[in-house]
Amino acid sequence: MPYSTVHIGQIEGGHALNIVPAECVLEMEFRHPSEAPARQLLSEFEGIAKRVRTSFPNAKPITVN
């Protein structure tokens, strides 16, 4: 594949459509060509997540497996 992709496999959270959940888990995967450094892609994503967390200070940090 000549380009990087992001796949969101699962989104989990909440009990009803009209209730904001206390927690949401998003499982995603990055795939990238060998010449694209994975660390750079992850760093860009973490930067976006950091900006989002500043708007939601009670949000838990992301975990990377």
N, C-alpha and C positions, 0 to 999 in steps of 0.2 A: 504494500500500500504506500503510495507516494506522499501521504500527508498524515498528520496526527488526528486522532479521533477521541471523543469523550462519550462514554456510554453510561447512562443512568439506568441501572438495572432494577433497583427497587427504591420506593419511597414509602416509608411506614410512619404512622403517627395519627393520633386522634381517634375518637370514637363515634363522632357524628359530624355531618357537614356544617352544622351551625355552631360548632364549638371550636375555638382556637386551641390546638393541642399544646400541652405543656412541653412535649418533646416530639421531635421529628428526626428520623434516621434516613439518610440518603446514601445509598450504596452506588458508587460509581467506579468507572475504570477508564484509565488513559491508555491508549495505544499510540505508539509513535515510531517513525522510521529510525533505524539505527543511527543515522547521522544527526538526529534531533536529540539533544541532551535531555534525558528524563528529569534531571534535577531542575533545569530551567523551566520546564512546563509546570512542575510541581510548585516551584517558587512563584510563578505567575498566578496560579490558582490560589495559593496561600495568601498572596497579596489582595486578591479580590475578596476572599473570605474575611480577611482582617478588616477591610473597609466595611463589609456588611456587619461584622460584629460591633463596630463602633456605633452603629445605629441601634443595635440590640445588645446592650451591655450585659444582660443576664444570660445570653446565649453561651452554651458550652463550646469549647474549642473543638476543631476537627481532629480526628484521629486518622492516621495513615497506617494501613497494614501492608 
